[in-house]
Amino acid sequence: MAGRSSATSRRPNAPATKRVPAWAAEIPGPSDPLPDQVQQFLDWLRIQRNRPLTTVRAYRQDLAKFVAFMRRRDLADNFTAAVDRGVLRRYQIELAEVLPNPRTRARALVALRQFLSYAYDEGWSDGELSRQVSVPRYVVGDPHPVATETVPRLLAALPTDGLRDLRDRALIHLLVSTGCRIAEACALDRGDVRAEGFRVLGKGGKHRMVYLTDDAYSAVQDYLRQRGPDPAPALFISVARADMPDGRALPHNRLTTDGARHALRSLRRRFSADPALFALIDDLRPPHAARHTAATTLLAATDGDVRLVQEVLGHATLETLRVYTEITDKRKRAAYQRLGDYLREVEASTAG
């Protein structure tokens, strides 16, 4: 009986608790110091390579994970000299537990690979270890844009009850109209946005011109009028109470990309109370879905002018637009199917 009792007390089918390395809780934040060699690499990216600040921040965030890993192993004092093949292999194993998504993990490992290559060029390490970093393969999924016929109803349904609502409405209008990445939108200042078009700074430090629809420009102006004058130059600001003492934005107040994602999640939760409303916003999960929506909508509006869409979105090659053209091709095939059904109905009615 005792053996039976102990057997029944076990739960062999219970899910195992996810094991996360201890260093994951010790990753340096944006204001925490990093080893001097890492900081020199970031300065090189910013000054010599002229990479935009958003790119440098992304590299910093990715390398901070490796710094935490090295500090946990008491190797941070002799940073690059302590790196060897075994250390890199162990880091890649533990990073997979912290970042299970292969696409996100690939970005972090690409940053590490570039840092190790820079360290070798600077003579900080004896060997070229960047080749010891294996970037995982992943399949890029098809984009999931909001259906073109749904876009007008979604934009019309966005709430306008206060500053937060007007900001989120202006942000979604701008993303869908211009196809901007969320980081590009958050980097905009109030003086940047013009009805006749304006420049945004994209990947690789490249500028491109984008344009707002009349409705999108009106949505931005409605938000700015409600916001009123304040010392913050940013177009989109955080409306959290801590960032707006006495209801006024502080000079450094700027909506972060994480803040934009949180705003979109909050909006989705509000729409979830009404199934009809939620159906409109269901495909707008991450902010990047708005960029996919801009691509497919613009392709539909221009009868598939991929060159124009490439310029608007700032893609380096037309190959990047292949997934979007496949979506519009599916719609064309569906339209021709409906045409065939219609012709058969006409033939049947004539024969009758």
Buried (B, 14 or more C-beta within 10 A) or exposed (E): EEEEEEEEEEEEEEEEEEEEBEBBEBBBEEEEEBBEBBEBBBEBBBEEEEBBEBBBBBBBBBBBBBBBBBBBEEBBEEBBEBBBEEBBEEBBEBBEEBBEEBEBBBBBBBBBBBBBBBBBEEEBBEEEBBEBBEBBEEEEEEBBBBBBEBBEBBBEBBBEEEBBBBBBBBBBBBBBBBBBBBBBBBBBEBEBBEEEEBEBBBBEEEEBEBBBBEBBBBBBBBBBEBBEEBEBBBBBBBBEEEBBEEEEBBEEBBBBBEBBBBBBEEBBEBBEEEEEBBEBBBBBEBBBBBBBBBBBBBBBEEEBEBEEBBEBBBBEEEEBBEBBBEBBEEBEEEEEEEEEEEEEEEEEEEEE
